[in-house]
Amino acid sequence: MKSLQEKIEWYTFWYWVYWLFSLVVLLGVLVLGIFFYFTDFQEVVTVSQLFLLMLLMLLAIYLRMTALHYHTILMDLKKMAARPRRPRPRPQERRPSDES
């Protein structure tokens, strides 16, 4: 089992990977959207290009949701790491004088 610090580093890495990749996909959606807007729409843009744009938008939403999920897990792990650890209570020994 990984230590808490290793888990924090792992989830931080994957959070940034998903978040940055979603930005790349959103940039692609923006470029395609601008291309579709400034061209003669009915003559140039095909249905398959619109379907590609829709798939890219869904991929961007999926990547953002996954990054948000990893961020939530990361915040929970950081809360666990910030909590001070309490020592386990020792079992109390019974003294013979306590018995009546």
N, CA, C and O atoms as CSV, one atom per row, in Angstrom:
chain,resi,resn,atom,element,x,y,z
A,1,MET,N,N,0.836,-1.181,0.000
A,1,MET,CA,C,0.000,0.000,0.000
A,1,MET,C,C,0.878,1.240,0.000
A,1,MET,O,O,1.899,1.293,0.686
A,2,LYS,N,N,0.474,2.229,-0.769
A,2,LYS,CA,C,1.249,3.454,-0.871
A,2,LYS,C,C,1.065,4.307,0.364
A,2,LYS,O,O,0.038,4.251,1.040
A,3,SER,N,N,2.082,5.095,0.638
A,3,SER,CA,C,1.951,6.019,1.761
A,3,SER,C,C,1.042,7.176,1.349
A,3,SER,O,O,0.732,7.354,0.171
A,4,LEU,N,N,0.633,7.939,2.325
A,4,LEU,CA,C,-0.287,9.050,2.067
A,4,LEU,C,C,0.360,10.092,1.160
A,4,LEU,O,O,-0.299,10.634,0.273
A,5,GLN,N,N,1.641,10.376,1.373
A,5,GLN,CA,C,2.328,11.365,0.549
A,5,GLN,C,C,2.446,10.893,-0.900
A,5,GLN,O,O,2.322,11.697,-1.823
A,6,GLU,N,N,2.684,9.606,-1.107
A,6,GLU,CA,C,2.747,9.074,-2.474
A,6,GLU,C,C,1.397,9.177,-3.167
A,6,GLU,O,O,1.328,9.482,-4.357
A,7,LYS,N,N,0.325,8.924,-2.424
A,7,LYS,CA,C,-1.019,9.067,-3.001
A,7,LYS,C,C,-1.293,10.515,-3.381
A,7,LYS,O,O,-1.868,10.783,-4.436
A,8,ILE,N,N,-0.884,11.447,-2.529
A,8,ILE,CA,C,-1.093,12.867,-2.830
A,8,ILE,C,C,-0.339,13.252,-4.093
A,8,ILE,O,O,-0.883,13.950,-4.949
A,9,GLU,N,N,0.901,12.809,-4.221
A,9,GLU,CA,C,1.679,13.109,-5.423
A,9,GLU,C,C,1.054,12.478,-6.661
A,9,GLU,O,O,1.015,13.104,-7.720
A,10,TRP,N,N,0.568,11.252,-6.542
A,10,TRP,CA,C,-0.047,10.546,-7.666
A,10,TRP,C,C,-1.309,11.263,-8.147
A,10,TRP,O,O,-1.477,11.503,-9.342
A,11,TYR,N,N,-2.189,11.601,-7.211
A,11,TYR,CA,C,-3.425,12.283,-7.606
A,11,TYR,C,C,-3.158,13.704,-8.095
A,11,TYR,O,O,-3.888,14.193,-8.956
A,12,THR,N,N,-2.145,14.372,-7.579
A,12,THR,CA,C,-1.782,15.696,-8.081
A,12,THR,C,C,-1.327,15.598,-9.531
A,12,THR,O,O,-1.728,16.405,-10.370
A,13,PHE,N,N,-0.496,14.613,-9.822
A,13,PHE,CA,C,-0.018,14.422,-11.198
A,13,PHE,C,C,-1.186,14.190,-12.152
A,13,PHE,O,O,-1.279,14.844,-13.191
A,14,TRP,N,N,-2.072,13.271,-11.806
A,14,TRP,CA,C,-3.169,12.962,-12.713
A,14,TRP,C,C,-4.178,14.091,-12.806
A,14,TRP,O,O,-4.799,14.270,-13.853
A,15,TYR,N,N,-4.356,14.854,-11.740
A,15,TYR,CA,C,-5.233,16.029,-11.806
A,15,TYR,C,C,-4.715,17.004,-12.852
A,15,TYR,O,O,-5.482,17.484,-13.687
A,16,TRP,N,N,-3.415,17.302,-12.814
A,16,TRP,CA,C,-2.855,18.256,-13.775
A,16,TRP,C,C,-2.861,17.702,-15.192
A,16,TRP,O,O,-3.070,18.453,-16.144
A,17,VAL,N,N,-2.635,16.400,-15.350
A,17,VAL,CA,C,-2.674,15.805,-16.705
A,17,VAL,C,C,-4.068,15.958,-17.309
A,17,VAL,O,O,-4.207,16.423,-18.441
A,18,TYR,N,N,-5.085,15.574,-16.568
A,18,TYR,CA,C,-6.453,15.682,-17.085
A,18,TYR,C,C,-6.852,17.132,-17.310
A,18,TYR,O,O,-7.495,17.449,-18.310
A,19,TRP,N,N,-6.479,18.011,-16.395
A,19,TRP,CA,C,-6.868,19.421,-16.524
A,19,TRP,C,C,-6.205,20.057,-17.739
A,19,TRP,O,O,-6.872,20.756,-18.501
A,20,LEU,N,N,-4.896,19.831,-17.939
A,20,LEU,CA,C,-4.196,20.418,-19.078
A,20,LEU,C,C,-4.654,19.805,-20.395
A,20,LEU,O,O,-4.785,20.510,-21.395
A,21,PHE,N,N,-4.901,18.491,-20.402
A,21,PHE,CA,C,-5.381,17.877,-21.633
A,21,PHE,C,C,-6.771,18.393,-21.991
A,21,PHE,O,O,-7.090,18.528,-23.172
A,22,SER,N,N,-7.602,18.682,-20.990
A,22,SER,CA,C,-8.920,19.241,-21.293
A,22,SER,C,C,-8.788,20.638,-21.894
A,22,SER,O,O,-9.602,21.037,-22.726
A,23,LEU,N,N,-7.756,21.385,-21.470
A,23,LEU,CA,C,-7.523,22.697,-22.091
A,23,LEU,C,C,-7.124,22.561,-23.554
A,23,LEU,O,O,-7.537,23.364,-24.391
A,24,VAL,N,N,-6.324,21.549,-23.861
A,24,VAL,CA,C,-5.933,21.311,-25.253
A,24,VAL,C,C,-7.162,20.971,-26.095
A,24,VAL,O,O,-7.315,21.472,-27.209
A,25,VAL,N,N,-8.026,20.126,-25.564
A,25,VAL,CA,C,-9.241,19.749,-26.295
A,25,VAL,C,C,-10.161,20.958,-26.456
A,25,VAL,O,O,-10.757,21.146,-27.517
A,26,LEU,N,N,-10.279,21.775,-25.412
A,26,LEU,CA,C,-11.109,22.982,-25.522
A,26,LEU,C,C,-10.543,23.959,-26.544
A,26,LEU,O,O,-11.299,24.646,-27.231
A,27,LEU,N,N,-9.224,24.024,-26.646
A,27,LEU,CA,C,-8.613,24.864,-27.673
A,27,LEU,C,C,-8.981,24.345,-29.062
A,27,LEU,O,O,-9.262,25.133,-29.965
A,28,GLY,N,N,-8.980,23.015,-29.236
A,28,GLY,CA,C,-9.412,22.435,-30.506
A,28,GLY,C,C,-10.863,22.753,-30.816
A,28,GLY,O,O,-11.206,23.055,-31.959
A,29,VAL,N,N,-11.712,22.687,-29.807
A,29,VAL,CA,C,-13.129,23.030,-29.995
A,29,VAL,C,C,-13.268,24.499,-30.386
A,29,VAL,O,O,-14.073,24.840,-31.253
A,30,LEU,N,N,-12.493,25.361,-29.752
A,30,LEU,CA,C,-12.541,26.789,-30.066
A,30,LEU,C,C,-12.087,27.056,-31.500
A,30,LEU,O,O,-12.724,27.826,-32.220
A,31,VAL,N,N,-10.993,26.425,-31.916
A,31,VAL,CA,C,-10.496,26.616,-33.280
A,31,VAL,C,C,-11.511,26.116,-34.297
A,31,VAL,O,O,-11.793,26.797,-35.283
A,32,LEU,N,N,-12.059,24.928,-34.061
A,32,LEU,CA,C,-13.076,24.411,-34.982
A,32,LEU,C,C,-14.330,25.276,-34.985
A,32,LEU,O,O,-14.925,25.499,-36.039
A,33,GLY,N,N,-14.735,25.761,-33.824
A,33,GLY,CA,C,-15.915,26.621,-33.752
A,33,GLY,C,C,-15.721,27.914,-34.517
A,33,GLY,O,O,-16.625,28.371,-35.217
A,34,ILE,N,N,-14.538,28.506,-34.385
A,34,ILE,CA,C,-14.256,29.736,-35.139
A,34,ILE,C,C,-14.221,29.446,-36.632
A,34,ILE,O,O,-14.728,30.232,-37.433
A,35,PHE,N,N,-13.621,28.312,-37.006
A,35,PHE,CA,C,-13.582,27.924,-38.418
A,35,PHE,C,C,-14.989,27.742,-38.969
A,35,PHE,O,O,-15.297,28.203,-40.069
A,36,PHE,N,N,-15.834,27.076,-38.210
A,36,PHE,CA,C,-17.210,26.844,-38.672
A,36,PHE,C,C,-17.995,28.153,-38.734
A,36,PHE,O,O,-18.846,28.326,-39.607
A,37,TYR,N,N,-17.715,29.069,-37.818
A,37,TYR,CA,C,-18.485,30.311,-37.776
A,37,TYR,C,C,-18.130,31.230,-38.936
A,37,TYR,O,O,-19.010,31.865,-39.518
A,38,PHE,N,N,-16.845,31.304,-39.274
A,38,PHE,CA,C,-16.417,32.270,-40.283
A,38,PHE,C,C,-16.399,31.703,-41.706
A,38,PHE,O,O,-16.016,32.415,-42.634
A,39,THR,N,N,-16.792,30.472,-41.898
A,39,THR,CA,C,-16.881,29.924,-43.256
A,39,THR,C,C,-18.341,29.899,-43.682
A,39,THR,O,O,-19.255,30.056,-42.873
A,40,ASP,N,N,-18.524,29.697,-44.967
A,40,ASP,CA,C,-19.884,29.553,-45.468
A,40,ASP,C,C,-20.388,28.201,-44.972
A,40,ASP,O,O,-20.019,27.155,-45.506
A,41,PHE,N,N,-21.223,28.235,-43.960
A,41,PHE,CA,C,-21.552,27.065,-43.152
A,41,PHE,C,C,-22.102,25.915,-43.988
A,41,PHE,O,O,-21.621,24.789,-43.859
A,42,GLN,N,N,-23.083,26.158,-44.828
A,42,GLN,CA,C,-23.752,25.060,-45.517
A,42,GLN,C,C,-22.914,24.460,-46.642
A,42,GLN,O,O,-23.115,23.301,-47.004
A,43,GLU,N,N,-21.983,25.225,-47.197
A,43,GLU,CA,C,-21.186,24.709,-48.305
A,43,GLU,C,C,-19.908,24.011,-47.835
A,43,GLU,O,O,-19.418,23.111,-48.518
A,44,VAL,N,N,-19.365,24.404,-46.696
A,44,VAL,CA,C,-18.051,23.907,-46.275
A,44,VAL,C,C,-18.159,22.859,-45.179
A,44,VAL,O,O,-17.501,21.821,-45.246
A,45,VAL,N,N,-18.979,23.119,-44.176
A,45,VAL,CA,C,-19.031,22.263,-42.993
A,45,VAL,C,C,-19.947,21.078,-43.255
A,45,VAL,O,O,-21.087,21.233,-43.693
A,46,THR,N,N,-19.417,19.884,-42.975
A,46,THR,CA,C,-20.218,18.677,-43.166
A,46,THR,C,C,-20.778,18.224,-41.820
A,46,THR,O,O,-20.390,18.722,-40.763
A,47,VAL,N,N,-21.690,17.276,-41.890
A,47,VAL,CA,C,-22.288,16.728,-40.677
A,47,VAL,C,C,-21.234,16.000,-39.855
A,47,VAL,O,O,-21.282,16.032,-38.626
A,48,SER,N,N,-20.296,15.353,-40.505
A,48,SER,CA,C,-19.253,14.641,-39.772
A,48,SER,C,C,-18.356,15.615,-39.000
A,48,SER,O,O,-17.881,15.280,-37.915
A,49,GLN,N,N,-18.122,16.798,-39.536
A,49,GLN,CA,C,-17.340,17.800,-38.801
A,49,GLN,C,C,-18.100,18.312,-37.581
A,49,GLN,O,O,-17.505,18.546,-36.529
A,50,LEU,N,N,-19.411,18.485,-37.723
A,50,LEU,CA,C,-20.211,18.891,-36.571
A,50,LEU,C,C,-20.242,17.787,-35.518
A,50,LEU,O,O,-20.217,18.068,-34.320
A,51,PHE,N,N,-20.296,16.540,-35.961
A,51,PHE,CA,C,-20.259,15.413,-35.033
A,51,PHE,C,C,-18.915,15.369,-34.310
A,51,PHE,O,O,-18.865,15.093,-33.112
A,52,LEU,N,N,-17.826,15.640,-35.030
A,52,LEU,CA,C,-16.502,15.706,-34.411
A,52,LEU,C,C,-16.451,16.817,-33.359
A,52,LEU,O,O,-15.883,16.632,-32.283
A,53,LEU,N,N,-17.035,17.950,-33.669
A,53,LEU,CA,C,-17.070,19.056,-32.709
A,53,LEU,C,C,-17.844,18.661,-31.451
A,53,LEU,O,O,-17.430,18.980,-30.337
A,54,MET,N,N,-18.965,17.969,-31.634
A,54,MET,CA,C,-19.749,17.528,-30.489
A,54,MET,C,C,-18.975,16.501,-29.655
A,54,MET,O,O,-18.998,16.556,-28.425
A,55,LEU,N,N,-18.291,15.566,-30.323
A,55,LEU,CA,C,-17.493,14.583,-29.599
A,55,LEU,C,C,-16.344,15.247,-28.833
A,55,LEU,O,O,-16.038,14.856,-27.707
A,56,LEU,N,N,-15.723,16.233,-29.436
A,56,LEU,CA,C,-14.648,16.943,-28.738
A,56,LEU,C,C,-15.170,17.700,-27.520
A,56,LEU,O,O,-14.502,17.759,-26.488
A,57,MET,N,N,-16.348,18.272,-27.640
A,57,MET,CA,C,-16.927,18.963,-26.478
A,57,MET,C,C,-17.256,17.965,-25.379
A,57,MET,O,O,-17.032,18.257,-24.204
A,58,LEU,N,N,-17.778,16.802,-25.727
A,58,LEU,CA,C,-18.052,15.773,-24.722
A,58,LEU,C,C,-16.763,15.261,-24.089
A,58,LEU,O,O,-16.728,14.998,-22.886
A,59,LEU,N,N,-15.700,15.116,-24.884
A,59,LEU,CA,C,-14.410,14.697,-24.344
A,59,LEU,C,C,-13.869,15.745,-23.371
A,59,LEU,O,O,-13.320,15.397,-22.326
A,60,ALA,N,N,-14.020,17.011,-23.708
A,60,ALA,CA,C,-13.561,18.072,-22.813
A,60,ALA,C,C,-14.341,18.056,-21.499
A,60,ALA,O,O,-13.760,18.248,-20.431
A,61,ILE,N,N,-15.637,17.830,-21.572
A,61,ILE,CA,C,-16.456,17.750,-20.352
A,61,ILE,C,C,-16.034,16.552,-19.507
A,61,ILE,O,O,-15.926,16.652,-18.285
A,62,TYR,N,N,-15.793,15.410,-20.169
A,62,TYR,CA,C,-15.352,14.217,-19.438
A,62,TYR,C,C,-14.011,14.463,-18.749
A,62,TYR,O,O,-13.834,14.093,-17.588
A,63,LEU,N,N,-13.079,15.076,-19.446
A,63,LEU,CA,C,-11.764,15.333,-18.862
A,63,LEU,C,C,-11.863,16.300,-17.687
A,63,LEU,O,O,-11.186,16.117,-16.675
A,64,ARG,N,N,-12.693,17.318,-17.814
A,64,ARG,CA,C,-12.868,18.262,-16.707
A,64,ARG,C,C,-13.524,17.594,-15.499
A,64,ARG,O,O,-13.129,17.845,-14.360
A,65,MET,N,N,-14.518,16.750,-15.743
A,65,MET,CA,C,-15.179,16.055,-14.631
A,65,MET,C,C,-14.202,15.116,-13.925
A,65,MET,O,O,-14.211,15.024,-12.697
A,66,THR,N,N,-13.362,14.421,-14.687
A,66,THR,CA,C,-12.372,13.534,-14.092
A,66,THR,C,C,-11.353,14.328,-13.290
A,66,THR,O,O,-10.967,13.921,-12.194
A,67,ALA,N,N,-10.912,15.469,-13.835
A,67,ALA,CA,C,-9.976,16.322,-13.100
A,67,ALA,C,C,-10.622,16.825,-11.808
A,67,ALA,O,O,-9.960,16.887,-10.772
A,68,LEU,N,N,-11.890,17.181,-11.860
A,68,LEU,CA,C,-12.592,17.634,-10.662
A,68,LEU,C,C,-12.696,16.503,-9.633
A,68,LEU,O,O,-12.567,16.743,-8.433
A,69,HIS,N,N,-12.925,15.289,-10.094
A,69,HIS,CA,C,-12.994,14.135,-9.190
A,69,HIS,C,C,-11.639,13.911,-8.513
A,69,HIS,O,O,-11.574,13.700,-7.302
A,70,TYR,N,N,-10.567,13.959,-9.292
A,70,TYR,CA,C,-9.233,13.791,-8.715
A,70,TYR,C,C,-8.904,14.927,-7.747
A,70,TYR,O,O,-8.236,14.711,-6.737
A,71,HIS,N,N,-9.368,16.120,-8.055
A,71,HIS,CA,C,-9.129,17.256,-7.160
A,71,HIS,C,C,-9.844,17.061,-5.829
A,71,HIS,O,O,-9.297,17.384,-4.774
A,72,THR,N,N,-11.061,16.534,-5.873
A,72,THR,CA,C,-11.806,16.260,-4.645
A,72,THR,C,C,-11.090,15.210,-3.798
A,72,THR,O,O,-10.964,15.365,-2.584
A,73,ILE,N,N,-10.624,14.144,-4.445
A,73,ILE,CA,C,-9.873,13.121,-3.718
A,73,ILE,C,C,-8.598,13.710,-3.140
A,73,ILE,O,O,-8.216,13.393,-2.014
A,74,LEU,N,N,-7.941,14.566,-3.912
A,74,LEU,CA,C,-6.705,15.193,-3.459
A,74,LEU,C,C,-6.936,16.070,-2.239
A,74,LEU,O,O,-6.127,16.064,-1.311
A,75,MET,N,N,-8.021,16.818,-2.230
A,75,MET,CA,C,-8.317,17.667,-1.070
A,75,MET,C,C,-8.609,16.814,0.168
A,75,MET,O,O,-8.201,17.167,1.274
A,76,ASP,N,N,-9.314,15.695,-0.015
A,76,ASP,CA,C,-9.569,14.794,1.115
A,76,ASP,C,C,-8.272,14.207,1.661
A,76,ASP,O,O,-8.093,14.104,2.875
A,77,LEU,N,N,-7.367,13.821,0.761
A,77,LEU,CA,C,-6.081,13.278,1.209
A,77,LEU,C,C,-5.250,14.333,1.937
A,77,LEU,O,O,-4.568,14.026,2.915
A,78,LYS,N,N,-5.308,15.569,1.458
A,78,LYS,CA,C,-4.556,16.638,2.129
A,78,LYS,C,C,-5.133,16.936,3.506
A,78,LYS,O,O,-4.388,17.264,4.430
A,79,LYS,N,N,-6.459,16.827,3.654
A,79,LYS,CA,C,-7.067,16.996,4.976
A,79,LYS,C,C,-6.611,15.885,5.918
A,79,LYS,O,O,-6.330,16.129,7.092
A,80,MET,N,N,-6.541,14.654,5.386
A,80,MET,CA,C,-6.079,13.541,6.208
A,80,MET,C,C,-4.622,13.727,6.618
A,80,MET,O,O,-4.240,13.388,7.738
A,81,ALA,N,N,-3.807,14.266,5.709
A,81,ALA,CA,C,-2.388,14.464,6.019
A,81,ALA,C,C,-2.191,15.595,7.021
A,81,ALA,O,O,-1.235,15.571,7.797
A,82,ALA,N,N,-3.079,16.584,7.014
A,82,ALA,CA,C,-2.933,17.728,7.911
A,82,ALA,C,C,-3.410,17.420,9.323
A,82,ALA,O,O,-3.015,18.094,10.274
A,83,ARG,N,N,-4.256,16.404,9.464
A,83,ARG,CA,C,-4.764,16.037,10.776
A,83,ARG,C,C,-3.648,15.451,11.632
A,83,ARG,O,O,-2.904,14.587,11.167
A,84,PRO,N,N,-3.523,15.903,12.864
A,84,PRO,CA,C,-2.492,15.289,13.713
A,84,PRO,C,C,-2.917,13.873,14.099
A,84,PRO,O,O,-4.086,13.602,14.370
A,85,ARG,N,N,-1.957,13.008,14.113
A,85,ARG,CA,C,-2.251,11.616,14.477
A,85,ARG,C,C,-2.295,11.492,15.982
A,85,ARG,O,O,-1.403,11.955,16.693
A,86,ARG,N,N,-3.352,10.857,16.453
A,86,ARG,CA,C,-3.485,10.619,17.893
A,86,ARG,C,C,-2.890,9.258,18.214
A,86,ARG,O,O,-3.120,8.288,17.491
A,87,PRO,N,N,-2.141,9.186,19.275
A,87,PRO,CA,C,-1.623,7.861,19.645
A,87,PRO,C,C,-2.767,6.968,20.113
A,87,PRO,O,O,-3.756,7.441,20.672
A,88,ARG,N,N,-2.616,5.703,19.879
A,88,ARG,CA,C,-3.642,4.759,20.300
A,88,ARG,C,C,-3.660,4.679,21.822
A,88,ARG,O,O,-2.606,4.620,22.455
A,89,PRO,N,N,-4.831,4.677,22.400
A,89,PRO,CA,C,-4.882,4.565,23.871
A,89,PRO,C,C,-4.445,3.168,24.313
A,89,PRO,O,O,-4.797,2.158,23.703
A,90,ARG,N,N,-3.693,3.150,25.355
A,90,ARG,CA,C,-3.251,1.865,25.891
A,90,ARG,C,C,-4.374,1.250,26.711
A,90,ARG,O,O,-5.126,1.964,27.375
A,91,PRO,N,N,-4.488,-0.046,26.668
A,91,PRO,CA,C,-5.513,-0.673,27.508
A,91,PRO,C,C,-5.135,-0.509,28.981
A,91,PRO,O,O,-3.984,-0.714,29.368
A,92,GLN,N,N,-6.102,-0.145,29.772
A,92,GLN,CA,C,-5.829,0.087,31.189
A,92,GLN,C,C,-5.699,-1.242,31.915
A,92,GLN,O,O,-6.471,-2.181,31.716
A,93,GLU,N,N,-4.696,-1.270,32.756
A,93,GLU,CA,C,-4.479,-2.481,33.543
A,93,GLU,C,C,-5.347,-2.411,34.794
A,93,GLU,O,O,-5.499,-1.354,35.407
A,94,ARG,N,N,-5.906,-3.544,35.155
A,94,ARG,CA,C,-6.738,-3.597,36.370
A,94,ARG,C,C,-5.842,-3.857,37.572
A,94,ARG,O,O,-4.989,-4.744,37.565
A,95,ARG,N,N,-6.054,-3.097,38.546
A,95,ARG,CA,C,-5.295,-3.275,39.784
A,95,ARG,C,C,-6.100,-4.144,40.732
A,95,ARG,O,O,-7.328,-4.054,40.755
A,96,PRO,N,N,-5.454,-4.959,41.493
A,96,PRO,CA,C,-6.192,-5.819,42.436
A,96,PRO,C,C,-6.908,-5.003,43.514
A,96,PRO,O,O,-7.908,-5.467,44.062
A,97,SER,N,N,-6.428,-3.816,43.827
A,97,SER,CA,C,-7.071,-3.015,44.871
A,97,SER,C,C,-8.386,-2.404,44.395
A,97,SER,O,O,-9.219,-2.026,45.218
A,98,ASP,N,N,-8.587,-2.299,43.075
A,98,ASP,CA,C,-9.827,-1.716,42.549
A,98,ASP,C,C,-11.008,-2.672,42.685
A,98,ASP,O,O,-12.160,-2.239,42.677
A,99,GLU,N,N,-10.734,-3.951,42.807
A,99,GLU,CA,C,-11.827,-4.912,42.896
A,99,GLU,C,C,-12.379,-4.940,44.312
A,99,GLU,O,O,-11.610,-4.969,45.273
A,100,SER,N,N,-13.660,-4.931,44.453
A,100,SER,CA,C,-14.260,-4.962,45.801
A,100,SER,C,C,-15.116,-6.185,45.972
A,100,SER,O,O,-15.702,-6.384,47.036
